[in-house]
Amino acid sequence: MMDARTSLFTPVLIAGSLILLMGFAIRASFGVFQIPIAEEFGWLRSEFSMAIAIQNLFWGIGQPIFGALAEKFGDKKAIVLGAVVYALGLVLSSFAVTPIEHHFYEVLVGFGIAGTGFGVILAVVGRAASDEHRSLALGIATAAGSAGQIVGPPAADALLQVMPWQSVFLIFAAAILAVLVVLPMMGRQAPLSRQELEESLGRVLGKALRDPTYSMIFLGFFSCGFQLAFVTAHFPAFVTEMCAAIPDGSIIKSIGINTTSALGAFSIAIIGAANIVGTVAAGWLGKSYSKKYLLALIYTGRTVAAAWFILVPMTPTSVIVFSIVMGALWLATVPLTSGLIAHIYGLRYMGTLYGIVFFSHQLGSFLGVWLGGVMYDLYGSYEVVWWVGVGVGAFSALVHLPVREAPYEKLAPAQ
């Protein structure tokens, strides 16, 4: 009988993609709540920005923890725990009336995203895929997260038109629990090699931490988080306040986008749509071309796109163009980075090793969101932090060039 792993679209890939889609639909919508929550309570922009920043930070802290839990107790248990914590954080957030409460509850949301996000899901997908299909499967699963980004912000914006933000949070809590119905599909995984089964987490982790390549991958992922989280959290508000009015008779108005606030939410959806193409393409290219050079090209493209956008006058057209270009490069780094780690250090502890690298991503996310709010309150503008993002993007493009892209055991055999 044919091995299910010879097929690209395994049940594991389908289930993992659906979980990522729902989790990221909710996470990507938080920027839409910036203005409604700040206006209701009279908060500074930095207050809710800090809540989102904390969410991103604890997503990063939780990622290696949930990766290790999945490897120790099973992937399904880790995912269920993540979904329950995610829902609990959303429910409690719906009752929050002070910044401190939001900050505290976003710790739970961040851990919940970790349990239902890339670190756990991509490790499961990677182990379930054949060597031939692994890079593309990781790209498809990552693209599913972007599909969530297409529906999340517009759905949140539409719900906010008919109900308070607190009710939207409760709906989202129910949604993340409902997606657990696909968990029975995640039972089949690839067999590990004898060497991978015999190696301990401590030994594999020690190898990685002593390897300069792992450090460079860790550092390079920082700017990805900085840029993505800043745009997700602040771009809708940035567009709402700074974009030129949408002209009558424009194509944008013809599709029902009549205000700059709607354009801001729509821009996040455009990024998600473009990223479906970008991440799948990155996964496909990663099968045949050097992952480190592809990563360097992606970070270079992001740097150029961000610099162009801030240098030209912001118009509805420039917002759409930037969203398409940035979206094509958005999460294209994820299948390449996770695939690079699997290729160099093996599949056994991929979840933990990728989780540690992902902490760098989320440290960047924390700073991107937090600095965005702080700089806005200080200067009434996002321009300074935008240029910081351009700079760290250029750094990441350069730091991937010296990475040694070969299985670690071929470079440094065990003693």
Secondary structure as UniProt FT lines:
FT   HELIX           4..6
FT   HELIX           11..27
FT   TURN            28..29
FT   HELIX           30..33
FT   HELIX           34..41
FT   HELIX           45..73
FT   HELIX           75..93
FT   TURN            94..95
FT   HELIX           99..116
FT   HELIX           118..128
FT   TURN            131..133
FT   HELIX           134..160
FT   TURN            161..162
FT   HELIX           165..178
FT   HELIX           179..186
FT   HELIX           194..198
FT   HELIX           201..210
FT   HELIX           212..242
FT   TURN            248..249
FT   HELIX           251..254
FT   TURN            255..256
FT   HELIX           260..285
FT   TURN            286..288
FT   HELIX           291..311
FT   HELIX           316..329
FT   HELIX           333..345
FT   TURN            348..349
FT   HELIX           350..379
FT   HELIX           383..399
FT   TURN            400..402
FT   HELIX           408..411
//
